[in-house]
């Protein structure tokens, strides 16, 4: 199917390489940037981190909770539907960790926008983090896993961490110590990826139009 297609859209070069190795054409589009109005959200004076989660097996939530125990002055809010089938719920939560449950769009966006940082982690390589993309859209600094794909895309306003309690704790401390710079850099990165998206979109349109013209002729 890929060999017969004009192109196959993938999120990173790893998958693009697999497509190209099969003799097909691949187009890498990591994300489609967007901007949206963020809802209101009343947060306390603590350093607030929202952890974007779906309670999937690749999310190191137990490590996040362990890190939270060593940071009692940081408030962690873990999003996601705790009633989801096969949800992996962390146990023995400390007082500074809250499971928000499923949130409305306005509540979710408001939480992302008004938190000090958004955390989106995965133990699985070659996996894009939609939660981090959403944080970028609202201009909130990011904490994400130290995988090449995520380091390459979230190259500013972001702290990349090992998926261990110690790695997460040290990453949060680094972010807090330089929060003003990260807030500035994430806005700069948002502008950059929007420019990159326009170029990728135009290239894709040109490719499809060119293919259509070839078929018609």
N, CA, C and O of each residue as an XYZ file, in Angstrom:
868
protein
N       0.823     -1.199      0.000
C       0.000      0.000      0.000
C       0.868      1.264      0.000
O       0.580      2.215     -0.726
N       1.928      1.271      0.815
C       2.807      2.433      0.875
C       3.501      2.676     -0.461
O       3.670      3.825     -0.871
N       3.902      1.612     -1.138
C       4.591      1.781     -2.422
C       3.667      2.353     -3.483
O       4.135      3.016     -4.409
N       2.386      2.118     -3.373
C       1.435      2.640     -4.354
C       0.923      4.027     -3.991
O       0.309      4.699     -4.819
N       1.170      4.456     -2.767
C       0.695      5.766     -2.319
C       1.630      6.876     -2.798
O       2.816      6.641     -3.033
N       1.086      8.088     -2.941
C       1.925      9.237     -3.261
C       2.944      9.468     -2.160
O       4.114      9.732     -2.438
N       2.515      9.372     -0.938
C       3.412      9.443      0.208
C       2.722      8.826      1.414
O       1.504      8.646      1.421
N       3.502      8.506      2.424
C       2.972      8.032      3.696
C       3.439      8.999      4.776
O       4.637      9.239      4.920
N       2.499      9.554      5.532
C       2.830     10.518      6.571
C       3.150      9.778      7.869
O       2.360      8.962      8.342
N       4.316     10.075      8.432
C       4.747      9.475      9.694
C       5.246     10.587     10.617
O       5.438     11.722     10.181
N       5.453     10.258     11.888
C       5.809     11.289     12.860
C       7.308     11.443     13.072
O       7.727     12.396     13.728
N       8.140     10.534     12.536
C       9.570     10.664     12.779
C      10.387      9.919     11.730
O       9.853      9.148     10.933
N      11.697     10.168     11.751
C      12.592      9.590     10.746
C      12.758      8.089     10.906
O      13.068      7.399      9.935
N      12.562      7.575     12.097
C      12.669      6.128     12.299
C      11.646      5.392     11.436
O      11.990      4.455     10.716
N      10.392      5.821     11.513
C       9.349      5.189     10.717
C       9.463      5.563      9.243
O       9.133      4.767      8.364
N       9.935      6.789      8.978
C      10.149      7.183      7.583
C      11.182      6.277      6.932
O      11.041      5.909      5.766
N      12.220      5.916      7.680
C      13.238      5.019      7.139
C      12.678      3.661      6.778
O      13.049      3.079      5.759
N      11.785      3.155      7.613
C      11.165      1.855      7.321
C      10.338      1.917      6.043
O      10.355      0.989      5.235
N       9.612      3.022      5.868
C       8.799      3.189      4.662
C       9.692      3.286      3.431
O       9.432      2.642      2.415
N      10.743      4.091      3.527
C      11.643      4.272      2.386
C      12.390      2.991      2.041
O      12.649      2.716      0.870
N      12.736      2.212      3.056
C      13.410      0.936      2.804
C      12.540     -0.026      2.007
O      13.047     -0.931      1.345
N      11.231      0.174      2.075
C      10.317     -0.685      1.326
C      10.114     -0.182     -0.104
O       9.356     -0.769     -0.876
N      10.807      0.922     -0.450
C      10.679      1.473     -1.795
C       9.568      2.478     -1.955
O       9.158      2.779     -3.076
N       9.066      3.011     -0.833
C       7.965      3.969     -0.879
C       8.449      5.355     -0.457
O       9.567      5.519      0.032
N       7.583      6.346     -0.656
C       7.886      7.723     -0.286
C       7.284      8.024      1.077
O       6.160      7.614      1.367
N       8.034      8.744      1.921
C       7.561      9.091      3.261
C       7.687     10.583      3.489
O       8.630     11.220      3.019
N       6.721     11.138      4.221
C       6.741     12.540      4.628
C       6.656     12.594      6.146
O       5.742     12.027      6.744
N       7.613     13.279      6.766
C       7.634     13.391      8.222
C       6.900     14.652      8.654
O       7.306     15.761      8.304
N       5.833     14.489      9.404
C       5.121     15.606     10.036
C       4.948     15.216     11.502
O       4.121     14.367     11.834
N       5.730     15.838     12.364
C       5.710     15.447     13.780
C       4.422     15.869     14.474
O       3.885     15.146     15.313
N       3.933     17.058     14.107
C       2.720     17.554     14.748
C       2.155     18.666     13.875
O       2.880     19.255     13.073
N       0.880     18.952     14.024
C       0.259     20.106     13.377
C       0.023     21.147     14.462
O      -0.919     21.019     15.243
N       0.868     22.180     14.523
C       0.730     23.171     15.596
C      -0.628     23.861     15.558
O      -1.209     24.069     14.492
N      -1.110     24.202     16.717
C      -2.380     24.911     16.812
C      -2.319     25.861     17.994
O      -1.525     25.680     18.917
N      -3.157     26.857     17.949
C      -3.297     27.762     19.086
C      -4.768     27.808     19.458
O      -5.637     27.827     18.585
N      -5.042     27.826     20.733
C      -6.427     27.847     21.171
C      -6.541     28.623     22.475
O      -5.572     28.764     23.221
N      -7.720     29.111     22.728
C      -7.970     29.831     23.973
C      -7.964     28.843     25.136
O      -8.618     27.801     25.089
N      -7.225     29.186     26.161
C      -7.158     28.323     27.342
C      -8.173     28.774     28.371
O      -8.326     29.970     28.619
N      -8.866     27.822     28.970
C      -9.850     28.142     29.989
C      -9.194     28.622     31.270
O      -7.971     28.582     31.406
N     -10.001     29.069     32.195
C      -9.490     29.534     33.473
C      -9.151     28.344     34.368
O      -9.686     27.248     34.204
N      -8.257     28.589     35.310
C      -7.864     27.518     36.230
C      -7.253     28.160     37.464
O      -6.270     28.893     37.358
N      -7.814     27.898     38.616
C      -7.309     28.472     39.863
C      -6.340     27.497     40.519
O      -6.728     26.418     40.967
N      -5.064     27.899     40.566
C      -4.038     27.056     41.172
C      -3.422     27.776     42.362
O      -3.438     29.005     42.435
N      -2.888     27.012     43.277
C      -2.259     27.583     44.458
C      -0.891     28.154     44.151
O      -0.442     28.106     43.005
N      -0.213     28.700     45.170
C       1.082     29.350     44.971
C       2.243     28.369     44.786
O       3.356     28.783     44.462
N       1.989     27.073     44.990
C       3.053     26.093     44.828
C       3.522     26.041     43.372
O       2.868     26.589     42.484
N       4.637     25.393     43.139
C       5.064     25.102     41.773
C       4.173     23.971     41.273
O       4.158     22.880     41.844
N       3.437     24.241     40.206
C       2.401     23.316     39.741
C       2.818     22.608     38.459
O       3.216     23.239     37.480
N       2.716     21.298     38.488
C       3.036     20.476     37.315
C       1.820     19.627     36.969
O       1.264     18.944     37.829
N       1.413     19.674     35.707
C       0.365     18.780     35.240
C       1.035     17.634     34.484
O       1.848     17.857     33.588
N       0.685     16.421     34.855
C       1.233     15.219     34.228
C       0.165     14.669     33.295
O      -0.874     14.185     33.743
N       0.429     14.747     31.991
C      -0.544     14.267     31.005
C      -0.421     12.757     30.906
O       0.650     12.232     30.600
N      -1.516     12.062     31.164
C      -1.456     10.597     31.215
C      -2.741      9.984     30.683
O      -3.799     10.613     30.665
N      -2.613      8.740     30.254
C      -3.769      7.922     29.892
C      -3.758      6.617     30.681
O      -4.605      5.748     30.473
N      -2.777      6.487     31.600
C      -2.598      5.277     32.404
C      -2.263      4.078     31.529
O      -2.713      2.959     31.774
N      -1.456      4.343     30.496
C      -0.984      3.289     29.598
C       0.296      2.673     30.170
O       0.961      3.291     31.002
N       0.645      1.465     29.731
C       1.814      0.770     30.297
C       3.141      1.486     30.078
O       4.081      1.267     30.843
N       3.248      2.345     29.050
C       4.530      3.016     28.779
C       4.713      4.305     29.573
O       5.723      4.988     29.404
N       3.763      4.650     30.429
C       3.861      5.870     31.212
C       4.419      5.544     32.607
O       3.776      4.812     33.359
N       5.592      6.065     32.965
C       6.228      5.715     34.249
C       5.630      6.480     35.428
O       6.319      7.261     36.084
N       4.352      6.253     35.689
C       3.660      7.034     36.712
C       4.115      6.696     38.129
O       4.119      7.569     38.997
N       4.493      5.461     38.373
C       5.005      5.128     39.703
C       6.275      5.916     39.994
O       6.493      6.351     41.125
N       7.121      6.101     38.970
C       8.342      6.875     39.134
C       8.014      8.353     39.371
O       8.688      9.031     40.146
N       6.968      8.844     38.691
C       6.534     10.224     38.916
C       6.093     10.408     40.364
O       6.460     11.390     41.009
N       5.316      9.476     40.864
C       4.839      9.560     42.245
C       6.005      9.478     43.225
O       6.025     10.191     44.229
N       6.967      8.621     42.942
C       8.155      8.532     43.806
C       8.920      9.846     43.825
O       9.392     10.282     44.875
N       9.044     10.484     42.647
C       9.706     11.789     42.580
C       8.933     12.826     43.371
O       9.528     13.685     44.022
N       7.600     12.750     43.318
C       6.758     13.719     44.032
C       6.986     13.640     45.538
O       6.921     14.656     46.229
N       7.250     12.458     46.043
C       7.470     12.314     47.484
C       8.691     13.101     47.947
O       8.748     13.547     49.093
N       9.663     13.270     47.061
C      10.877     14.013     47.422
C      10.753     15.505     47.140
O      11.685     16.269     47.389
N       9.600     15.916     46.619
C       9.357     17.326     46.292
C       8.026     17.769     46.898
O       7.091     18.065     46.155
N       7.918     17.822     48.207
C       6.630     18.114     48.845
C       6.098     19.513     48.558
O       4.911     19.771     48.756
N       6.965     20.428     48.089
C       6.506     21.787     47.789
C       6.078     21.950     46.343
O       5.811     23.066     45.894
N       6.009     20.836     45.601
C       5.536     20.845     44.217
C       4.201     20.116     44.160
O       4.057     19.040     44.739
N       3.227     20.693     43.468
C       1.902     20.077     43.325
C       1.811     19.377     41.976
O       2.002     20.006     40.936
N       1.522     18.089     41.987
C       1.398     17.284     40.774
C      -0.075     16.954     40.536
O      -0.765     16.471     41.434
N      -0.543     17.215     39.328
C      -1.898     16.828     38.939
C      -1.803     15.892     37.747
O      -1.356     16.295     36.673
N      -2.219     14.652     37.927
C      -2.154     13.649     36.871
C      -3.515     13.559     36.204
O      -4.508     13.227     36.852
N      -3.565     13.855     34.904
C      -4.833     13.836     34.178
C      -5.137     12.421     33.681
O      -4.332     11.505     33.843
N      -6.310     12.265     33.077
C      -6.660     10.989     32.467
C      -7.808     10.298     33.177
O      -8.073     10.540     34.355
N      -8.472      9.444     32.443
C      -9.650      8.728     32.925
C      -9.212      7.526     33.759
O      -8.734      6.528     33.219
N      -9.374      7.627     35.053
C      -8.972      6.533     35.942
C      -9.896      5.326     35.819
O      -9.559      4.247     36.305
N     -11.044      5.485     35.186
C     -11.971      4.377     34.992
C     -11.723      3.637     33.680
O     -12.436      2.690     33.348
N     -10.708      4.075     32.939
C     -10.368      3.430     31.674
C     -10.012      1.971     31.912
O      -9.327      1.635     32.878
N     -10.484      1.114     31.022
C     -10.205     -0.320     31.153
C      -8.705     -0.563     31.123
O      -7.996     -0.019     30.278
N      -8.229     -1.381     32.047
C      -6.818     -1.730     32.172
C      -5.938     -0.538     32.527
O      -4.735     -0.553     32.266
N      -6.529      0.489     33.117
C      -5.745      1.653     33.542
C      -4.760      1.243     34.635
O      -5.120      0.553     35.588
N      -3.510      1.682     34.478
C      -2.464      1.390     35.449
C      -2.389      2.555     36.429
O      -1.715      3.550     36.159
N      -3.073      2.440     37.563
C      -3.184      3.539     38.519
C      -2.043      3.442     39.537
O      -1.859      2.391     40.150
N      -1.272      4.527     39.728
C      -0.218      4.484     40.749
C      -0.826      4.363     42.138
O      -1.936      4.830     42.393
N      -0.080      3.732     43.021
C      -0.602      3.445     44.361
C       0.037      4.366     45.399
O       1.062      4.997     45.143
N      -0.592      4.429     46.577
C      -0.067      5.155     47.740
C       0.364      6.570     47.369
O       1.543      6.910     47.456
N      -0.594      7.387     46.957
C      -0.280      8.741     46.515
C       0.038      9.645     47.703
O      -0.685      9.633     48.699
N       1.117     10.431     47.606
C       1.383     11.426     48.648
C       0.396     12.581     48.529
O      -0.344     12.667     47.549
N       0.379     13.465     49.515
C      -0.628     14.524     49.567
C      -0.461     15.561     48.457
O      -1.402     16.299     48.167
N       0.703     15.633     47.837
C       0.928     16.622     46.779
C       0.662     16.071     45.390
O       1.037     16.697     44.398
N       0.026     14.916     45.301
C      -0.335     14.321     44.011
C      -1.848     14.158     43.950
O      -2.462     13.582     44.848
N      -2.433     14.673     42.880
C      -3.883     14.587     42.683
C      -4.184     13.918     41.344
O      -3.571     14.246     40.328
N      -5.116     12.992     41.348
C      -5.619     12.419     40.105
C      -6.852     13.221     39.709
O      -7.863     13.181     40.410
N      -6.785     13.941     38.607
C      -7.873     14.845     38.237
C      -9.074     14.124     37.656
O     -10.179     14.665     37.650
N      -8.867     12.889     37.158
C      -9.915     12.237     36.396
C     -10.042     12.881     35.029
O      -9.248     13.749     34.665
N     -11.044     12.453     34.274
C     -11.248     13.007     32.936
C     -11.738     14.447     33.042
O     -12.667     14.741     33.794
N     -11.107     15.341     32.285
C     -11.440     16.761     32.325
C     -12.120     17.195     31.032
O     -11.893     16.614     29.970
N     -12.954     18.224     31.137
C     -13.507     18.823     29.930
C     -12.384     19.506     29.153
O     -11.304     19.731     29.698
N     -12.629     19.834     27.896
C     -11.611     20.482     27.076
C     -11.163     21.791     27.711
O      -9.965     22.059     27.800
N     -12.114     22.607     28.153
C     -11.767     23.893     28.763
C     -10.958     23.702     30.044
O      -9.981     24.415     30.275
N     -11.362     22.738     30.879
C     -10.631     22.480     32.117
C      -9.216     21.999     31.822
O      -8.252     22.421     32.461
N      -9.114     21.122     30.859
C      -7.808     20.557     30.507
C      -6.875     21.633     29.963
O      -5.729     21.743     30.400
N      -7.358     22.420     29.017
C      -6.526     23.468     28.431
C      -6.155     24.516     29.472
O      -5.031     25.018     29.479
N      -7.086     24.842     30.340
C      -6.791     25.799     31.393
C      -5.700     25.299     32.320
O      -4.822     26.063     32.723
N      -5.754     24.018     32.659
C      -4.743     23.429     33.528
C      -3.379     23.448     32.860
O      -2.378     23.762     33.504
N      -3.330     23.114     31.566
C      -2.062     23.157     30.835
C      -1.485     24.568     30.815
O      -0.293     24.771     31.047
N      -2.345     25.528     30.537
C      -1.880     26.912     30.358
C      -1.413     27.522     31.664
O      -0.425     28.256     31.673
N      -2.082     27.249     32.754
C      -1.794     27.955     33.997
C      -0.846     27.206     34.927
O      -0.457     27.738     35.966
N      -0.472     25.992     34.572
C       0.538     25.276     35.350
C       1.928     25.823     35.015
O       2.119     26.474     33.988
N       2.871     25.554     35.877
C       4.249     26.002     35.628
C       4.948     25.117     34.613
O       5.860     25.569     33.920
N       4.534     23.867     34.516
C       5.155     22.942     33.568
C       4.178     21.819     33.246
O       3.282     21.502     34.029
N       4.376     21.232     32.076
C       3.602     20.064     31.650
C       4.572     18.906     31.489
O       5.594     19.024     30.814
N       4.241     17.788     32.117
C       5.080     16.591     32.034
C       4.388     15.536     31.179
O       3.228     15.194     31.407
N       5.125     15.025     30.189
C       4.606     13.961     29.319
C       5.740     12.981     29.093
O       6.702     13.288     28.389
N       5.630     11.801     29.686
C       6.729     10.829     29.674
C       6.319      9.527     28.993
O       5.148      9.146     28.987
N       7.318      8.859     28.420
C       7.091      7.536     27.838
C       8.355      6.704     27.981
O       9.466      7.217     27.848
N       8.179      5.433     28.249
C       9.316      4.503     28.287
C       9.580      3.886     26.923
O      10.466      3.043     26.784
N       8.825      4.296     25.924
C       8.896      3.683     24.591
C       9.548      4.652     23.610
O       9.080      5.777     23.435
N      10.617      4.215     22.981
C      11.330      5.031     21.998
C      10.452      5.265     20.763
O       9.490      4.537     20.519
N      10.805      6.298     19.992
C      10.119      6.635     18.736
C       8.638      6.951     18.951
O       7.808      6.683     18.082
N       8.313      7.522     20.113
C       6.919      7.803     20.449
C       6.730      9.295     20.689
O       7.272      9.851     21.644
N       5.957      9.937     19.819
C       5.683     11.356     19.982
C       4.764     11.566     21.175
O       3.945     10.702     21.490
N       4.894     12.696     21.834
C       4.098     12.987     23.026
C       3.106     14.100     22.732
O       3.473     15.273     22.671
N       1.851     13.723     22.551
C       0.818     14.696     22.231
C       0.633     15.706     23.364
O       0.385     16.886     23.114
N       0.756     15.243     24.604
C       0.629     16.162     25.721
C       1.669     17.272     25.678
O       1.374     18.420     26.009
N       2.888     16.926     25.268
C       3.935     17.938     25.138
C       3.617     18.895     23.993
O       3.889     20.091     24.092
N       3.049     18.381     22.919
C       2.633     19.252     21.807
C       1.562     20.235     22.264
O       1.581     21.403     21.878
N       0.641     19.770     23.074
C      -0.406     20.650     23.590
C       0.172     21.707     24.524
O      -0.279     22.852     24.529
N       1.173     21.319     25.314
C       1.848     22.298     26.170
C       2.530     23.365     25.324
O       2.480     24.552     25.649
N       3.160     22.942     24.250
C       3.800     23.883     23.336
C       2.777     24.848     22.757
O       3.061     26.037     22.613
N       1.605     24.357     22.428
C       0.565     25.195     21.843
C       0.128     26.321     22.779
O      -0.188     27.421     22.325
N       0.112     26.047     24.085
C      -0.312     27.071     25.037
C       0.868     27.801     25.669
O       0.676     28.685     26.505
N       2.099     27.435     25.272
C       3.274     28.154     25.733
C       3.700     27.843     27.154
O       4.163     28.728     27.875
N       3.544     26.582     27.565
C       3.961     26.167     28.904
C       5.198     25.282     28.809
O       5.221     24.364     27.989
N       6.230     25.528     29.621
C       7.441     24.695     29.587
C       7.131     23.212     29.775
O       6.125     22.842     30.381
N       8.013     22.376     29.243
C       7.767     20.941     29.127
C       8.832     20.135     29.861
O      10.006     20.506     29.888
N       8.405     19.041     30.448
C       9.308     17.995     30.930
C       8.922     16.722     30.201
O       7.786     16.262     30.305
N       9.872     16.149     29.458
C       9.555     14.935     28.711
C      10.754     13.996     28.719
O      11.827     14.349     29.209
N      10.567     12.823     28.184
C      11.583     11.780     28.263
C      12.748     12.047     27.318
O      12.613     12.734     26.305
N      13.882     11.488     27.679
C      15.132     11.747     26.967
C      15.323     10.763     25.806
O      16.284      9.994     25.777
N      14.390     10.806     24.856
C      14.504     10.025     23.635
C      14.900     10.951     22.485
O      14.502     12.115     22.483
N      15.679     10.465     21.500
C      16.149     11.337     20.406
C      15.037     12.091     19.701
O      15.203     13.272     19.395
N      13.901     11.444     19.430
C      12.781     12.112     18.766
C      12.309     13.314     19.566
O      12.065     14.380     19.002
N      12.180     13.148     20.871
C      11.658     14.211     21.725
C      12.698     15.304     21.960
O      12.354     16.480     22.084
N      13.959     14.913     22.020
C      15.030     15.904     22.162
C      15.108     16.770     20.909
O      15.319     17.980     20.993
N      14.937     16.145     19.756
C      15.035     16.868     18.488
C      13.880     17.856     18.313
O      14.096     18.992     17.891
N      12.673     17.435     18.630
C      11.509     18.293     18.384
C      11.335     19.333     19.488
O      11.158     20.518     19.204
N      11.385     18.895     20.741
C      11.210     19.810     21.871
C      12.596     20.272     22.330
O      13.081     19.885     23.393
N      13.206     21.095     21.510
C      14.607     21.469     21.685
C      14.812     22.741     22.490
O      15.949     23.107     22.788
N      13.746     23.407     22.839
C      13.821     24.617     23.659
C      12.677     24.610     24.663
O      11.634     23.998     24.437
N      12.895     25.302     25.777
C      11.836     25.402     26.772
C      11.460     24.068     27.384
O      10.367     23.911     27.928
N      12.367     23.110     27.293
C      12.065     21.728     27.686
C      13.228     21.136     28.472
O      14.391     21.403     28.168
N      12.913     20.338     29.474
C      13.906     19.531     30.179
C      13.626     18.073     29.845
O      12.502     17.596     29.999
N      14.660     17.369     29.386
C      14.530     15.953     29.030
C      15.105     15.104     30.155
O      16.209     15.363     30.634
N      14.362     14.100     30.572
C      14.727     13.343     31.766
C      14.758     11.848     31.492
O      14.120     11.347     30.566
N      15.519     11.156     32.324
C      15.446      9.704     32.377
C      14.157      9.320     33.098
O      13.702     10.036     33.990
N      13.579      8.203     32.713
C      12.293      7.783     33.278
C      12.463      7.067     34.616
O      11.950      5.966     34.818
N      13.194      7.714     35.522
C      13.404      7.189     36.866
C      12.978      8.263     37.859
O      12.895      9.441     37.510
N      12.709      7.857     39.091
C      12.308      8.838     40.105
C      13.390      9.895     40.286
O      13.090     11.085     40.385
N      14.640      9.467     40.329
C      15.733     10.413     40.513
C      15.878     11.327     39.300
O      16.083     12.531     39.451
N      15.773     10.761     38.103
C      15.882     11.560     36.892
C      14.771     12.595     36.794
O      15.015     13.738     36.406
N      13.556     12.200     37.143
C      12.416     13.114     37.105
C      12.583     14.214     38.139
O      12.327     15.383     37.853
N      13.012     13.845     39.345
C      13.198     14.834     40.412
C      14.266     15.847     40.019
O      14.079     17.048     40.213
N      15.384     15.377     39.468
C      16.451     16.302     39.072
C      16.014     17.190     37.906
O      16.403     18.355     37.835
N      15.210     16.645     36.995
C      14.722     17.442     35.874
C      13.801     18.564     36.336
O      13.886     19.688     35.840
N      12.925     18.258     37.283
C      12.033     19.294     37.821
C      12.843     20.386     38.494
O      12.543     21.570     38.343
N      13.873     19.991     39.240
C      14.706     20.988     39.914
C      15.419     21.882     38.911
O      15.530     23.089     39.124
N      15.908     21.297     37.812
C      16.564     22.097     36.775
C      15.585     23.097     36.164
O      15.932     24.254     35.925
N      14.380     22.646     35.918
C      13.379     23.532     35.322
C      13.042     24.687     36.273
O      12.995     25.845     35.856
N      12.812     24.374     37.527
C      12.464     25.416     38.502
C      13.577     26.439     38.644
O      13.316     27.635     38.774
N      14.814     25.974     38.620
C      15.950     26.880     38.829
C      16.114     27.877     37.687
O      16.746     28.919     37.859
N      15.547     27.560     36.516
C      15.705     28.434     35.350
C      14.361     28.628     34.652
O      14.291     28.626     33.423
N      13.300     28.793     35.430
C      11.953     28.791     34.873
C      11.710     29.962     33.933
O      11.015     29.803     32.929
N      12.260     31.129     34.228
C      12.015     32.286     33.368
C      12.585     32.061     31.964
O      11.953     32.410     30.966
N      13.767     31.485     31.899
C      14.349     31.201     30.575
C      13.526     30.175     29.829
O      13.317     30.315     28.624
N      13.057     29.156     30.508
C      12.247     28.131     29.845
C      10.919     28.712     29.355
O      10.431     28.328     28.292
N      10.338     29.625     30.114
C       9.095     30.259     29.665
C       9.330     31.088     28.400
O       8.491     31.110     27.500
N      10.455     31.755     28.343
C      10.798     32.521     27.142
C      11.067     31.592     25.962
O      10.598     31.833     24.850
N      11.832     30.522     26.218
C      12.262     29.636     25.133
C      11.113     28.834     24.538
O      11.124     28.533     23.345
N      10.110     28.481     25.362
C       9.010     27.675     24.814
C       8.184     28.494     23.834
O       7.658     27.944     22.866
N       8.061     29.791     24.064
C       7.360     30.650     23.116
C       8.163     30.769     21.823
O       7.602     30.767     20.727
N       9.462     30.871     21.963
C      10.333     30.924     20.794
C      10.223     29.640     19.981
O      10.153     29.682     18.752
N      10.207     28.500     20.666
C      10.071     27.220     19.971
C       8.724     27.118     19.279
O       8.643     26.598     18.166
N       7.671     27.600     19.910
C       6.350     27.547     19.289
C       6.352     28.272     17.950
O       5.777     27.781     16.979
N       6.990     29.428     17.891
C       7.070     30.171     16.636
C       7.869     29.386     15.585
O       7.510     29.377     14.408
N       8.939     28.737     16.012
C       9.774     27.977     15.085
C       9.026     26.790     14.484
O       9.087     26.561     13.276
N       8.321     26.037     15.325
C       7.647     24.845     14.803
C       6.460     25.224     13.922
O       6.095     24.475     13.014
N       5.862     26.368     14.183
C       4.792     26.821     13.298
C       5.346     27.141     11.917
O       4.701     26.841     10.912
N       6.527     27.743     11.848
C       7.174     28.013     10.565
C       7.536     26.712      9.857
O       7.350     26.586      8.646
N       8.053     25.749     10.610
C       8.402     24.445     10.032
C       7.166     23.731      9.496
O       7.225     23.082      8.452
N       6.049     23.850     10.208
C       4.820     23.204      9.774
C       4.331     23.786      8.454
O       3.881     23.040      7.584
N       4.409     25.096      8.290
C       3.977     25.723      7.046
C       4.794     25.188      5.876
O       4.242     24.900      4.813
N       6.100     25.056      6.064
C       6.956     24.525      5.009
C       6.599     23.069      4.698
O       6.542     22.677      3.532
N       6.359     22.268      5.746
C       5.988     20.864      5.541
C       4.639     20.747      4.851
O       4.461     19.914      3.962
N       3.695     21.576      5.256
C       2.365     21.563      4.637
C       2.451     21.928      3.161
O       1.850     21.264      2.317
N       3.203     22.986      2.851
C       3.328     23.411      1.458
C       4.004     22.333      0.614
O       3.631     22.109     -0.538
N       5.002     21.668      1.199
C       5.664     20.588      0.476
C       4.735     19.428      0.208
O       4.785     18.820     -0.861
N       3.881     19.115      1.180
C       2.928     18.027      1.014
C       1.894     18.365     -0.051
O       1.550     17.522     -0.880
N       1.400     19.597     -0.029
C       0.432     20.028     -1.038
C       1.056     19.958     -2.432
O       0.424     19.485     -3.377
N       2.284     20.425     -2.555
C       2.972     20.391     -3.848
C       3.131     18.956     -4.344
O       2.972     18.672     -5.531
N       3.445     18.065     -3.420
C       3.616     16.662     -3.784
C       2.310     16.055     -4.276
O       2.291     15.351     -5.286
N       1.214     16.327     -3.564
C      -0.077     15.755     -3.940
C      -0.577     16.341     -5.257
O      -1.089     15.619     -6.113
N      -0.425     17.652     -5.411
C      -0.869     18.295     -6.656
C      -0.055     17.763     -7.845
O      -0.602     17.497     -8.915
N       1.240     17.618     -7.640
C       2.084     17.097     -8.696
C       1.713     15.678     -9.067
O       1.726     15.321    -10.246
N       1.381     14.861     -8.076
C       0.982     13.498     -8.340
C      -0.331     13.442     -9.100
O      -0.499     12.631    -10.011
N      -1.267     14.317     -8.717
C      -2.560     14.367     -9.396
C      -2.397     14.771    -10.854
O      -3.057     14.227    -11.739
N      -1.513     15.726    -11.092
C      -1.272     16.179    -12.465
C      -0.668     15.064    -13.307
O      -0.987     14.942    -14.490
N       0.193     14.256    -12.716
C       0.808     13.149    -13.432
C      -0.223     12.094    -13.795
O      -0.207     11.545    -14.897
N      -1.121     11.817    -12.855
C      -2.175     10.823    -13.107
C      -3.094     11.305    -14.219
O      -3.454     10.521    -15.097
N      -3.479     12.564    -14.204
C      -4.384     13.102    -15.195
C      -3.768     13.125    -16.594
O      -4.462     12.917    -17.590
N      -2.456     13.380    -16.658
C      -1.807     13.417    -17.963
C      -1.625     12.012    -18.537
O      -1.092     11.859    -19.636
